[in-house]
Amino acid sequence: MKKQILLVALVAILASGMLFAQGAAETKAEGPIEITFWSLFTGGDGEFFDAMVKEFNASQSAIVMKNDMVKFDNYYTKLTTALAAKTAPDVVVVHQGNLLNYVPSGSLLALDSYVDATTLADFQQAPLDACRFDGKLYSLPFDVHPIVMYYNKDLMAKAGITKVPQSAQEFIEASQKVKQVTGKWGMAIDNTTGVYKAYTLARLFMSMLAQQGGSLLNADATAPAFNNAYGEAALKWLQDLVHVYKVNPTELDYDAAMNTFKLGEAAFYFNGVWATGTLEKTAGLNFGAAPLPAIMGGEAAWAGSHTLAIPVQKNQDPKRVEAAMTFIKWMTSHGEMWAKAGHIPTRKSVAQKSEMKALPYRADYAAAAAFALPTPRTAAWEEIYGTLSDKLEFAVTKNQNPKAALADMEQTVKNIIASY
Amino acid sequence: MIPGNKDTRDGIIFSLPFLVVYLAFMIYPLLSGLYISFFKWDILSTASFVGLDNYRTLFSDEKFYSSLWHTLQFVLMTTPTLLIAGFVMALAITGTSPWKGIMENVFFFPYIFSMTVVSTLWAWLMQKDWGIFNQVLITIGQNPVSWLTNEKLAMWSVALTTLWWTAGFNMVLFGAGIKQIPKEIYESASIDGATYLQRVRHITIPLVSSTTVLCLILQIIASFNVFGQVYVMTGGGPHGTTRVLVQYIYETGFKFFKMGYSAAMSYILFLIILVVSILQYTLLGRKEDA
C-alpha cells in the first residue's frame, strides 16, 4: 500500500515536471519551433484537417505544429477561459460569426502587419472582409461553408423528375411526386432538437428572408426585421411541407435527417457543405449537390466560415507569431485538401489548382460562396440564433399560426438585444 | 496531555492540507461567484458594476422560470422513483436469495459508467427511427414511441435513464442501513407470526429512516443539479421543453457571455437547494426524534 502511494506521488511529480518542461521548451532557441493549435473539427472533417497538419509538418523542418482536438460542444468554453487566462494556444480556429465575442476585448491579435499585400489579394473579398473589424484584420478565412441542397438522383429518376426543383412550388410538386411514386419522403429538413438544435430551420429561414430582399435583423443588427410578409412566406413554406403536403417528417432531428437522406429515404436534403464528405462515403447513395436554390425568388444562402486567428499572449513571442502566420498561410493556400471535407476554399489560387477542379460536387456548389450571407454583427447573435431555432422548431412542429409565431419571435429578439 | 504536544497547533497543521485546497477551490470560487453576480461581465473585458440588476432581470426572465420548472419536474420524477428503486434493490440484496451477490453487482454496475457514456447509450437505444426500443415495439406490433423528441415524453426518458444509472448508489446506502438492523428484531417478529411485508413495513422502513433522510437530501441536491444527461440526450429539446436550469446557467455564461447573470442564477439555485435541504433536515429529523 505504502509503495503504491509512493508510486502515485512519483508519477504526480514527474507529470508536473513535464508541465513545466513544456513551458521551458518555449524559450529554447535551438531546433524547430513547436507551436500549438486547438481545432474543433471532430466530425467528418477532423481527419482531413489532421492530414493537413501532418503534411504541413512534413513539408518543412522549422516549425512543428501540435494539434489538439477539442469536442465541438466544449470548444468555445475552453477557448474563452483560455483567452481570459491568456493561456490560449498559438493558433486557434474561430467561426467568423463568433469573432465578435473575442475582438472587442482585445483577445485576438490584429494581423495587418503580418500579412503581405500579395497574400491578401489572393483571398476572396467577401470572406476576408468578414474578418475585419473597425478596419483591422483579426483572422484569415480558412473556408466558407454555406447551406446547400443535396438531392438523391435515383429517387428523382424513379419518381420521373427530370429537373432539379428550384422554386417553393416546384419543391412541393416534386416532393409530392416522390411520395406518391416511391413512398419515400420528398424532403428531410430537420425540425427538432437532438444533439444539435434545429439550426437548419434558422438557416433556411434566414436564407429565404434574404431571397425575398428582406433580412433577419436590420442593417446595423439592432432590431428584428422578419415580422412581415417575407417572414410569413418563409415560415409558412417550412410548416406546410410538414403539415399540409406532408412531404417532410416531423420530429426529425439533425442526425436523423442526415441518416434519412443517407439511407435513400428522402429525395431533397439541406445542410451545410460539410455533409458532402460524409455523404460521399455512403455506399449506394447516388446524389448530387447544388447551391441553395432560389426558393423564394432571389439568390442568398446562410453560410458560416472557419477562420484562423492568433490569440494575444501575456508575453507575445514574435518568433512564434511568425511561425503561426506561416502555418495559417500554408493551410489557407492548401485549401484543396480541406475541400475534401466539403468546405469551399477561400483563396483564388486554390480554385485554380487541378486537384481542386478534380473534386466532384464542390464545383457544383462553389458558386454558392458568392451569395453567402454574412452573420449579423451583434454580440447578441449566439443567443438570437439559438432562441430562434427553438422558436422555429416549435412553430414548425406544432404548426403554430405564422403571424403569432413571428410576433412572438420578434418580441423575444427585441428583449434579447436589449439585454446586451 | 502529552508534554510538548500542543493539540490546537497540531490540529491546525494537520488540517491545513485539506483546508488550503478547500479554501482555494470551494470557498474562494463560491464568494467570487457571488461577487461576479453583481457585475455585467463577458469574461474577457473589464466588468462593470450593476448592483442587483442581474437579480432583477432574472425575476422577469421567462426562460429562467421555464428552466427552473423543468428542473423541478425532473426532481419530482426522479426523487421518489430513485428512493423506492434503491430501497427495493437493497431489500433484494439483503434478503435470503441465493442470487443476491449477482444482483448486487448487476444493480450497481450501471453506476460505474460516466454520465456521457450512459446518456449516449440511452440516446441511441431511444432513437426514434433506428433505436432498439422502437425496433422491439415494432416487432411486437406496437407503434414506435418518440422517446426523446416528444415534449411530453422527453423528460421522462431522461428520468428513466437516470433511474437506470444511479439507483445502484441508493441501493448501497439503503443496504448498509438495513444490515445495521439487529437480526433479533426480525426473528422475534417472525416468531410472533409477522409476514415478510409486515416486517418490511413495521421494522425495516422505520429503522432505516435516517438513511432515507440522507438519501432524500442527497437525491434532491443531485436532481436539482441535473445537466449532463439532458444536454447529451435531448440538447434541451424539443423546442426547449427539457432545458434545465443548470443548462441555462451554462449557456448564459459560456455561450452568451453573460457571466454576471449566469452567476446570479447559480446563486438562486444555490438558495433553493439550501432552503429545501434545511427544511427536509429539520422537518424529517424532528419526526424521527418524536
Interface residues (C-beta under 8 A of the other chain):
Chain A: Y76 T77 T80 T81 L83 A84 N101 Y102 P104 S105 G106 S107 T192 T193 G194 V195 Y196 K197 A198 E251 D253 A256 N259 T260 A379 A380 E382 E383 G386 D390 K391 E393 F394 T397 S419
Chain B: D42 I43 L44 S45 T57 A123 Q127 K128 D129 W130 S146 L148 T149 N150 V232 T234 G235 G236 G237 P238 H239 G240 E251 F254 K255 F256 F257 K258
